[in-house]
Amino acid sequence: MREIRVHKLVINCSVGESGDRLTRAARVLEQLSGQEPVMSKARLTVRRFNIRRNEKIACHVVVRGPKARELLERALKVREFELWRGNFSNQGSFGFGIKEHIDLGIKYDPSTGIYGMDIFVVLDRAGYRVTRRKRAVAALGKGHKITKQEAINWFMQKYDGIVLNKKPGANQD
């Protein structure tokens, strides 16, 4: 009952502009996950970046189950199973970035280009459904929530990962 598991894996590819680059990034996500990605829109107009409100600027896909665990394994292999302590949230989830999608095992296509992506992993335990179901919604007990330290321990034990304390160049006060 207290065993931690991967609830979902969210892969986000933010291009910053609509058009051909965004459709190519969506094609990359589709190759990677086998699912059709969802387009994300800009919340505000930012003149400096030539982004207008409601313009499609990114795409993301949510993967669950064994496919999520397999993609997470490949993504962590790219990062050499090393994460920073700051990559973990206080609610027990974690995220990291990948600079090139070809590192995940997709062949390079010159017409597509190279895209970076953010990967976010949401962890949960059996019984988390009580907070999300439609009928008889209940609160989750304090002892059942995943803490930052539990998520770090799970990562280190499950993937033999290394969690580093400070990023290089961080302020050493």
PyMOL commands that place a pseudoatom at each C-alpha (Angstrom):
pseudoatom trace, name=CA, resn=MET, resi=1, chain=A, elem=C, hetatm=0, pos=[0.000, 0.000, 0.000]
pseudoatom trace, name=CA, resn=ARG, resi=2, chain=A, elem=C, hetatm=0, pos=[2.875, 2.390, 0.734]
pseudoatom trace, name=CA, resn=GLU, resi=3, chain=A, elem=C, hetatm=0, pos=[4.814, 1.447, -2.405]
pseudoatom trace, name=CA, resn=ILE, resi=4, chain=A, elem=C, hetatm=0, pos=[5.621, 4.475, -4.588]
pseudoatom trace, name=CA, resn=ARG, resi=5, chain=A, elem=C, hetatm=0, pos=[4.887, 4.189, -8.306]
pseudoatom trace, name=CA, resn=VAL, resi=6, chain=A, elem=C, hetatm=0, pos=[4.926, 6.350, -11.427]
pseudoatom trace, name=CA, resn=HIS, resi=7, chain=A, elem=C, hetatm=0, pos=[1.454, 7.819, -11.917]
pseudoatom trace, name=CA, resn=LYS, resi=8, chain=A, elem=C, hetatm=0, pos=[2.188, 9.663, -15.168]
pseudoatom trace, name=CA, resn=LEU, resi=9, chain=A, elem=C, hetatm=0, pos=[4.980, 11.114, -17.260]
pseudoatom trace, name=CA, resn=VAL, resi=10, chain=A, elem=C, hetatm=0, pos=[4.462, 14.468, -18.993]
pseudoatom trace, name=CA, resn=ILE, resi=11, chain=A, elem=C, hetatm=0, pos=[6.731, 15.355, -21.921]
pseudoatom trace, name=CA, resn=ASN, resi=12, chain=A, elem=C, hetatm=0, pos=[6.617, 19.013, -22.942]
pseudoatom trace, name=CA, resn=CYS, resi=13, chain=A, elem=C, hetatm=0, pos=[8.274, 20.464, -26.023]
pseudoatom trace, name=CA, resn=SER, resi=14, chain=A, elem=C, hetatm=0, pos=[8.070, 24.258, -25.985]
pseudoatom trace, name=CA, resn=VAL, resi=15, chain=A, elem=C, hetatm=0, pos=[9.026, 25.752, -29.345]
pseudoatom trace, name=CA, resn=GLY, resi=16, chain=A, elem=C, hetatm=0, pos=[8.002, 29.356, -28.691]
pseudoatom trace, name=CA, resn=GLU, resi=17, chain=A, elem=C, hetatm=0, pos=[6.303, 29.875, -32.048]
pseudoatom trace, name=CA, resn=SER, resi=18, chain=A, elem=C, hetatm=0, pos=[3.495, 28.396, -34.090]
pseudoatom trace, name=CA, resn=GLY, resi=19, chain=A, elem=C, hetatm=0, pos=[3.826, 27.002, -37.561]
pseudoatom trace, name=CA, resn=ASP, resi=20, chain=A, elem=C, hetatm=0, pos=[6.136, 24.463, -39.129]
pseudoatom trace, name=CA, resn=ARG, resi=21, chain=A, elem=C, hetatm=0, pos=[8.567, 24.112, -36.188]
pseudoatom trace, name=CA, resn=LEU, resi=22, chain=A, elem=C, hetatm=0, pos=[5.679, 23.313, -33.838]
pseudoatom trace, name=CA, resn=THR, resi=23, chain=A, elem=C, hetatm=0, pos=[4.225, 20.661, -36.146]
pseudoatom trace, name=CA, resn=ARG, resi=24, chain=A, elem=C, hetatm=0, pos=[7.661, 19.039, -36.480]
pseudoatom trace, name=CA, resn=ALA, resi=25, chain=A, elem=C, hetatm=0, pos=[8.043, 19.046, -32.679]
pseudoatom trace, name=CA, resn=ALA, resi=26, chain=A, elem=C, hetatm=0, pos=[4.605, 17.435, -32.387]
pseudoatom trace, name=CA, resn=ARG, resi=27, chain=A, elem=C, hetatm=0, pos=[5.712, 14.758, -34.855]
pseudoatom trace, name=CA, resn=VAL, resi=28, chain=A, elem=C, hetatm=0, pos=[8.772, 14.055, -32.683]
pseudoatom trace, name=CA, resn=LEU, resi=29, chain=A, elem=C, hetatm=0, pos=[6.575, 13.644, -29.583]
pseudoatom trace, name=CA, resn=GLU, resi=30, chain=A, elem=C, hetatm=0, pos=[4.253, 11.348, -31.504]
pseudoatom trace, name=CA, resn=GLN, resi=31, chain=A, elem=C, hetatm=0, pos=[7.184, 9.151, -32.577]
pseudoatom trace, name=CA, resn=LEU, resi=32, chain=A, elem=C, hetatm=0, pos=[8.457, 9.065, -29.009]
pseudoatom trace, name=CA, resn=SER, resi=33, chain=A, elem=C, hetatm=0, pos=[5.200, 8.253, -27.218]
pseudoatom trace, name=CA, resn=GLY, resi=34, chain=A, elem=C, hetatm=0, pos=[2.946, 6.716, -29.864]
pseudoatom trace, name=CA, resn=GLN, resi=35, chain=A, elem=C, hetatm=0, pos=[0.207, 9.185, -28.867]
pseudoatom trace, name=CA, resn=GLU, resi=36, chain=A, elem=C, hetatm=0, pos=[-1.079, 12.359, -30.463]
pseudoatom trace, name=CA, resn=PRO, resi=37, chain=A, elem=C, hetatm=0, pos=[0.297, 15.433, -28.629]
pseudoatom trace, name=CA, resn=VAL, resi=38, chain=A, elem=C, hetatm=0, pos=[-1.853, 18.314, -27.383]
pseudoatom trace, name=CA, resn=MET, resi=39, chain=A, elem=C, hetatm=0, pos=[-0.989, 21.866, -28.426]
pseudoatom trace, name=CA, resn=SER, resi=40, chain=A, elem=C, hetatm=0, pos=[-0.502, 24.493, -25.683]
pseudoatom trace, name=CA, resn=LYS, resi=41, chain=A, elem=C, hetatm=0, pos=[-1.393, 28.143, -26.198]
pseudoatom trace, name=CA, resn=ALA, resi=42, chain=A, elem=C, hetatm=0, pos=[0.309, 31.314, -24.961]
pseudoatom trace, name=CA, resn=ARG, resi=43, chain=A, elem=C, hetatm=0, pos=[-1.419, 32.955, -22.004]
pseudoatom trace, name=CA, resn=LEU, resi=44, chain=A, elem=C, hetatm=0, pos=[-0.183, 36.475, -22.719]
pseudoatom trace, name=CA, resn=THR, resi=45, chain=A, elem=C, hetatm=0, pos=[1.106, 38.563, -25.590]
pseudoatom trace, name=CA, resn=VAL, resi=46, chain=A, elem=C, hetatm=0, pos=[4.866, 39.095, -25.311]
pseudoatom trace, name=CA, resn=ARG, resi=47, chain=A, elem=C, hetatm=0, pos=[5.998, 41.599, -27.915]
pseudoatom trace, name=CA, resn=ARG, resi=48, chain=A, elem=C, hetatm=0, pos=[9.720, 41.013, -27.371]
pseudoatom trace, name=CA, resn=PHE, resi=49, chain=A, elem=C, hetatm=0, pos=[9.315, 37.354, -28.351]
pseudoatom trace, name=CA, resn=ASN, resi=50, chain=A, elem=C, hetatm=0, pos=[6.675, 37.982, -31.070]
pseudoatom trace, name=CA, resn=ILE, resi=51, chain=A, elem=C, hetatm=0, pos=[4.151, 35.792, -29.245]
pseudoatom trace, name=CA, resn=ARG, resi=52, chain=A, elem=C, hetatm=0, pos=[0.459, 36.648, -29.301]
pseudoatom trace, name=CA, resn=ARG, resi=53, chain=A, elem=C, hetatm=0, pos=[-2.173, 35.556, -26.797]
pseudoatom trace, name=CA, resn=ASN, resi=54, chain=A, elem=C, hetatm=0, pos=[-3.809, 32.188, -27.661]
pseudoatom trace, name=CA, resn=GLU, resi=55, chain=A, elem=C, hetatm=0, pos=[-1.135, 31.413, -30.247]
pseudoatom trace, name=CA, resn=LYS, resi=56, chain=A, elem=C, hetatm=0, pos=[-0.020, 27.767, -30.197]
pseudoatom trace, name=CA, resn=ILE, resi=57, chain=A, elem=C, hetatm=0, pos=[3.582, 27.736, -28.947]
pseudoatom trace, name=CA, resn=ALA, resi=58, chain=A, elem=C, hetatm=0, pos=[4.187, 24.289, -27.425]
pseudoatom trace, name=CA, resn=CYS, resi=59, chain=A, elem=C, hetatm=0, pos=[2.988, 20.696, -27.399]
pseudoatom trace, name=CA, resn=HIS, resi=60, chain=A, elem=C, hetatm=0, pos=[2.873, 18.066, -24.699]
pseudoatom trace, name=CA, resn=VAL, resi=61, chain=A, elem=C, hetatm=0, pos=[1.874, 14.463, -24.192]
pseudoatom trace, name=CA, resn=VAL, resi=62, chain=A, elem=C, hetatm=0, pos=[0.902, 12.522, -21.045]
pseudoatom trace, name=CA, resn=VAL, resi=63, chain=A, elem=C, hetatm=0, pos=[2.063, 8.895, -20.884]
pseudoatom trace, name=CA, resn=ARG, resi=64, chain=A, elem=C, hetatm=0, pos=[0.959, 6.363, -18.264]
pseudoatom trace, name=CA, resn=GLY, resi=65, chain=A, elem=C, hetatm=0, pos=[1.647, 2.726, -17.427]
pseudoatom trace, name=CA, resn=PRO, resi=66, chain=A, elem=C, hetatm=0, pos=[4.528, 0.598, -18.696]
pseudoatom trace, name=CA, resn=LYS, resi=67, chain=A, elem=C, hetatm=0, pos=[5.226, 2.979, -21.596]
pseudoatom trace, name=CA, resn=ALA, resi=68, chain=A, elem=C, hetatm=0, pos=[5.828, 5.790, -19.065]
pseudoatom trace, name=CA, resn=ARG, resi=69, chain=A, elem=C, hetatm=0, pos=[8.274, 3.663, -17.088]
pseudoatom trace, name=CA, resn=GLU, resi=70, chain=A, elem=C, hetatm=0, pos=[10.132, 2.695, -20.281]
pseudoatom trace, name=CA, resn=LEU, resi=71, chain=A, elem=C, hetatm=0, pos=[10.375, 6.330, -21.470]
pseudoatom trace, name=CA, resn=LEU, resi=72, chain=A, elem=C, hetatm=0, pos=[11.532, 7.424, -18.015]
pseudoatom trace, name=CA, resn=GLU, resi=73, chain=A, elem=C, hetatm=0, pos=[14.269, 4.784, -18.077]
pseudoatom trace, name=CA, resn=ARG, resi=74, chain=A, elem=C, hetatm=0, pos=[15.492, 6.021, -21.488]
pseudoatom trace, name=CA, resn=ALA, resi=75, chain=A, elem=C, hetatm=0, pos=[15.386, 9.666, -20.403]
pseudoatom trace, name=CA, resn=LEU, resi=76, chain=A, elem=C, hetatm=0, pos=[17.285, 8.994, -17.186]
pseudoatom trace, name=CA, resn=LYS, resi=77, chain=A, elem=C, hetatm=0, pos=[19.892, 7.071, -19.169]
pseudoatom trace, name=CA, resn=VAL, resi=78, chain=A, elem=C, hetatm=0, pos=[20.496, 10.254, -21.198]
pseudoatom trace, name=CA, resn=ARG, resi=79, chain=A, elem=C, hetatm=0, pos=[21.016, 12.159, -17.919]
pseudoatom trace, name=CA, resn=GLU, resi=80, chain=A, elem=C, hetatm=0, pos=[23.266, 9.310, -16.679]
pseudoatom trace, name=CA, resn=PHE, resi=81, chain=A, elem=C, hetatm=0, pos=[20.891, 8.769, -13.729]
pseudoatom trace, name=CA, resn=GLU, resi=82, chain=A, elem=C, hetatm=0, pos=[22.013, 12.049, -12.132]
pseudoatom trace, name=CA, resn=LEU, resi=83, chain=A, elem=C, hetatm=0, pos=[19.523, 14.663, -10.938]
pseudoatom trace, name=CA, resn=TRP, resi=84, chain=A, elem=C, hetatm=0, pos=[19.825, 17.767, -8.787]
pseudoatom trace, name=CA, resn=ARG, resi=85, chain=A, elem=C, hetatm=0, pos=[18.058, 18.027, -5.454]
pseudoatom trace, name=CA, resn=GLY, resi=86, chain=A, elem=C, hetatm=0, pos=[16.228, 21.049, -6.905]
pseudoatom trace, name=CA, resn=ASN, resi=87, chain=A, elem=C, hetatm=0, pos=[14.648, 18.823, -9.580]
pseudoatom trace, name=CA, resn=PHE, resi=88, chain=A, elem=C, hetatm=0, pos=[12.364, 17.314, -6.901]
pseudoatom trace, name=CA, resn=SER, resi=89, chain=A, elem=C, hetatm=0, pos=[9.216, 19.136, -5.743]
pseudoatom trace, name=CA, resn=ASN, resi=90, chain=A, elem=C, hetatm=0, pos=[7.917, 19.198, -2.176]
pseudoatom trace, name=CA, resn=GLN, resi=91, chain=A, elem=C, hetatm=0, pos=[4.949, 17.036, -3.267]
pseudoatom trace, name=CA, resn=GLY, resi=92, chain=A, elem=C, hetatm=0, pos=[7.277, 14.217, -4.324]
pseudoatom trace, name=CA, resn=SER, resi=93, chain=A, elem=C, hetatm=0, pos=[7.311, 14.693, -8.095]
pseudoatom trace, name=CA, resn=PHE, resi=94, chain=A, elem=C, hetatm=0, pos=[10.367, 15.526, -10.174]
pseudoatom trace, name=CA, resn=GLY, resi=95, chain=A, elem=C, hetatm=0, pos=[11.285, 16.918, -13.548]
pseudoatom trace, name=CA, resn=PHE, resi=96, chain=A, elem=C, hetatm=0, pos=[14.300, 17.477, -15.771]
pseudoatom trace, name=CA, resn=GLY, resi=97, chain=A, elem=C, hetatm=0, pos=[15.209, 18.571, -19.263]
pseudoatom trace, name=CA, resn=ILE, resi=98, chain=A, elem=C, hetatm=0, pos=[16.809, 16.915, -22.260]
pseudoatom trace, name=CA, resn=LYS, resi=99, chain=A, elem=C, hetatm=0, pos=[18.649, 19.022, -24.832]
pseudoatom trace, name=CA, resn=GLU, resi=100, chain=A, elem=C, hetatm=0, pos=[18.321, 16.733, -27.870]
pseudoatom trace, name=CA, resn=HIS, resi=101, chain=A, elem=C, hetatm=0, pos=[15.509, 14.289, -28.622]
pseudoatom trace, name=CA, resn=ILE, resi=102, chain=A, elem=C, hetatm=0, pos=[17.814, 12.067, -30.677]
pseudoatom trace, name=CA, resn=ASP, resi=103, chain=A, elem=C, hetatm=0, pos=[19.444, 10.936, -27.414]
pseudoatom trace, name=CA, resn=LEU, resi=104, chain=A, elem=C, hetatm=0, pos=[16.192, 9.081, -26.604]
pseudoatom trace, name=CA, resn=GLY, resi=105, chain=A, elem=C, hetatm=0, pos=[16.674, 6.659, -29.487]
pseudoatom trace, name=CA, resn=ILE, resi=106, chain=A, elem=C, hetatm=0, pos=[14.884, 8.449, -32.333]
pseudoatom trace, name=CA, resn=LYS, resi=107, chain=A, elem=C, hetatm=0, pos=[16.856, 8.590, -35.577]
pseudoatom trace, name=CA, resn=TYR, resi=108, chain=A, elem=C, hetatm=0, pos=[17.966, 12.034, -36.702]
pseudoatom trace, name=CA, resn=ASP, resi=109, chain=A, elem=C, hetatm=0, pos=[15.995, 13.422, -39.633]
pseudoatom trace, name=CA, resn=PRO, resi=110, chain=A, elem=C, hetatm=0, pos=[17.436, 16.606, -41.237]
pseudoatom trace, name=CA, resn=SER, resi=111, chain=A, elem=C, hetatm=0, pos=[13.972, 17.768, -42.286]
pseudoatom trace, name=CA, resn=THR, resi=112, chain=A, elem=C, hetatm=0, pos=[12.757, 17.585, -38.666]
pseudoatom trace, name=CA, resn=GLY, resi=113, chain=A, elem=C, hetatm=0, pos=[15.731, 19.071, -36.819]
pseudoatom trace, name=CA, resn=ILE, resi=114, chain=A, elem=C, hetatm=0, pos=[16.629, 18.651, -33.155]
pseudoatom trace, name=CA, resn=TYR, resi=115, chain=A, elem=C, hetatm=0, pos=[14.294, 19.531, -30.280]
pseudoatom trace, name=CA, resn=GLY, resi=116, chain=A, elem=C, hetatm=0, pos=[14.806, 19.678, -26.539]
pseudoatom trace, name=CA, resn=MET, resi=117, chain=A, elem=C, hetatm=0, pos=[12.092, 18.709, -24.117]
pseudoatom trace, name=CA, resn=ASP, resi=118, chain=A, elem=C, hetatm=0, pos=[11.080, 18.838, -20.474]
pseudoatom trace, name=CA, resn=ILE, resi=119, chain=A, elem=C, hetatm=0, pos=[10.104, 15.632, -18.715]
pseudoatom trace, name=CA, resn=PHE, resi=120, chain=A, elem=C, hetatm=0, pos=[8.025, 15.723, -15.542]
pseudoatom trace, name=CA, resn=VAL, resi=121, chain=A, elem=C, hetatm=0, pos=[7.256, 12.620, -13.491]
pseudoatom trace, name=CA, resn=VAL, resi=122, chain=A, elem=C, hetatm=0, pos=[4.295, 12.495, -11.086]
pseudoatom trace, name=CA, resn=LEU, resi=123, chain=A, elem=C, hetatm=0, pos=[4.614, 9.854, -8.364]
pseudoatom trace, name=CA, resn=ASP, resi=124, chain=A, elem=C, hetatm=0, pos=[1.803, 8.420, -6.263]
pseudoatom trace, name=CA, resn=ARG, resi=125, chain=A, elem=C, hetatm=0, pos=[0.833, 5.528, -4.048]
pseudoatom trace, name=CA, resn=ALA, resi=126, chain=A, elem=C, hetatm=0, pos=[-2.102, 3.138, -4.157]
pseudoatom trace, name=CA, resn=GLY, resi=127, chain=A, elem=C, hetatm=0, pos=[-5.086, 4.997, -2.726]
pseudoatom trace, name=CA, resn=TYR, resi=128, chain=A, elem=C, hetatm=0, pos=[-4.419, 8.415, -4.309]
pseudoatom trace, name=CA, resn=ARG, resi=129, chain=A, elem=C, hetatm=0, pos=[-7.600, 7.983, -6.339]
pseudoatom trace, name=CA, resn=VAL, resi=130, chain=A, elem=C, hetatm=0, pos=[-9.728, 9.041, -3.344]
pseudoatom trace, name=CA, resn=THR, resi=131, chain=A, elem=C, hetatm=0, pos=[-8.744, 12.668, -4.010]
pseudoatom trace, name=CA, resn=ARG, resi=132, chain=A, elem=C, hetatm=0, pos=[-9.579, 12.527, -7.742]
pseudoatom trace, name=CA, resn=ARG, resi=133, chain=A, elem=C, hetatm=0, pos=[-12.696, 10.383, -8.018]
pseudoatom trace, name=CA, resn=LYS, resi=134, chain=A, elem=C, hetatm=0, pos=[-16.111, 11.873, -8.734]
pseudoatom trace, name=CA, resn=ARG, resi=135, chain=A, elem=C, hetatm=0, pos=[-18.133, 10.300, -5.920]
pseudoatom trace, name=CA, resn=ALA, resi=136, chain=A, elem=C, hetatm=0, pos=[-17.158, 10.221, -2.230]
pseudoatom trace, name=CA, resn=VAL, resi=137, chain=A, elem=C, hetatm=0, pos=[-14.070, 12.415, -2.615]
pseudoatom trace, name=CA, resn=ALA, resi=138, chain=A, elem=C, hetatm=0, pos=[-11.859, 12.308, 0.475]
pseudoatom trace, name=CA, resn=ALA, resi=139, chain=A, elem=C, hetatm=0, pos=[-8.681, 13.964, 1.690]
pseudoatom trace, name=CA, resn=LEU, resi=140, chain=A, elem=C, hetatm=0, pos=[-5.391, 12.138, 1.640]
pseudoatom trace, name=CA, resn=GLY, resi=141, chain=A, elem=C, hetatm=0, pos=[-3.835, 11.426, 5.007]
pseudoatom trace, name=CA, resn=LYS, resi=142, chain=A, elem=C, hetatm=0, pos=[-0.615, 13.205, 5.934]
pseudoatom trace, name=CA, resn=GLY, resi=143, chain=A, elem=C, hetatm=0, pos=[1.320, 9.957, 6.263]
pseudoatom trace, name=CA, resn=HIS, resi=144, chain=A, elem=C, hetatm=0, pos=[0.215, 8.781, 2.837]
pseudoatom trace, name=CA, resn=LYS, resi=145, chain=A, elem=C, hetatm=0, pos=[1.475, 11.840, 0.915]
pseudoatom trace, name=CA, resn=ILE, resi=146, chain=A, elem=C, hetatm=0, pos=[4.866, 11.562, -0.770]
pseudoatom trace, name=CA, resn=THR, resi=147, chain=A, elem=C, hetatm=0, pos=[7.502, 13.931, 0.550]
pseudoatom trace, name=CA, resn=LYS, resi=148, chain=A, elem=C, hetatm=0, pos=[10.529, 15.282, -1.287]
pseudoatom trace, name=CA, resn=GLN, resi=149, chain=A, elem=C, hetatm=0, pos=[12.873, 13.017, 0.661]
pseudoatom trace, name=CA, resn=GLU, resi=150, chain=A, elem=C, hetatm=0, pos=[10.766, 9.905, -0.065]
pseudoatom trace, name=CA, resn=ALA, resi=151, chain=A, elem=C, hetatm=0, pos=[10.832, 10.709, -3.782]
pseudoatom trace, name=CA, resn=ILE, resi=152, chain=A, elem=C, hetatm=0, pos=[14.613, 11.147, -3.679]
pseudoatom trace, name=CA, resn=ASN, resi=153, chain=A, elem=C, hetatm=0, pos=[15.038, 7.844, -1.821]
pseudoatom trace, name=CA, resn=TRP, resi=154, chain=A, elem=C, hetatm=0, pos=[12.720, 6.089, -4.334]
pseudoatom trace, name=CA, resn=PHE, resi=155, chain=A, elem=C, hetatm=0, pos=[14.759, 7.452, -7.257]
pseudoatom trace, name=CA, resn=MET, resi=156, chain=A, elem=C, hetatm=0, pos=[18.067, 6.417, -5.691]
pseudoatom trace, name=CA, resn=GLN, resi=157, chain=A, elem=C, hetatm=0, pos=[16.809, 2.925, -4.819]
pseudoatom trace, name=CA, resn=LYS, resi=158, chain=A, elem=C, hetatm=0, pos=[14.797, 2.158, -7.985]
pseudoatom trace, name=CA, resn=TYR, resi=159, chain=A, elem=C, hetatm=0, pos=[17.232, 3.516, -10.587]
pseudoatom trace, name=CA, resn=ASP, resi=160, chain=A, elem=C, hetatm=0, pos=[20.491, 3.511, -8.590]
pseudoatom trace, name=CA, resn=GLY, resi=161, chain=A, elem=C, hetatm=0, pos=[20.452, 7.242, -9.248]
pseudoatom trace, name=CA, resn=ILE, resi=162, chain=A, elem=C, hetatm=0, pos=[22.659, 9.968, -7.875]
pseudoatom trace, name=CA, resn=VAL, resi=163, chain=A, elem=C, hetatm=0, pos=[21.165, 13.142, -6.404]
pseudoatom trace, name=CA, resn=LEU, resi=164, chain=A, elem=C, hetatm=0, pos=[23.566, 16.077, -6.411]
pseudoatom trace, name=CA, resn=ASN, resi=165, chain=A, elem=C, hetatm=0, pos=[23.157, 18.928, -3.923]
pseudoatom trace, name=CA, resn=LYS, resi=166, chain=A, elem=C, hetatm=0, pos=[24.195, 22.096, -5.771]
pseudoatom trace, name=CA, resn=LYS, resi=167, chain=A, elem=C, hetatm=0, pos=[24.365, 23.023, -9.419]
pseudoatom trace, name=CA, resn=PRO, resi=168, chain=A, elem=C, hetatm=0, pos=[27.806, 24.159, -10.593]
pseudoatom trace, name=CA, resn=GLY, resi=169, chain=A, elem=C, hetatm=0, pos=[28.069, 27.934, -10.451]
pseudoatom trace, name=CA, resn=ALA, resi=170, chain=A, elem=C, hetatm=0, pos=[25.280, 28.193, -7.879]
pseudoatom trace, name=CA, resn=ASN, resi=171, chain=A, elem=C, hetatm=0, pos=[25.722, 30.808, -5.197]
pseudoatom trace, name=CA, resn=GLN, resi=172, chain=A, elem=C, hetatm=0, pos=[27.871, 29.264, -2.448]
pseudoatom trace, name=CA, resn=ASP, resi=173, chain=A, elem=C, hetatm=0, pos=[26.759, 31.487, 0.496]
for i in range(1, 173): cmd.bond("trace and resi %d" % i, "trace and resi %d" % (i + 1))
show_as sticks, trace
zoom trace
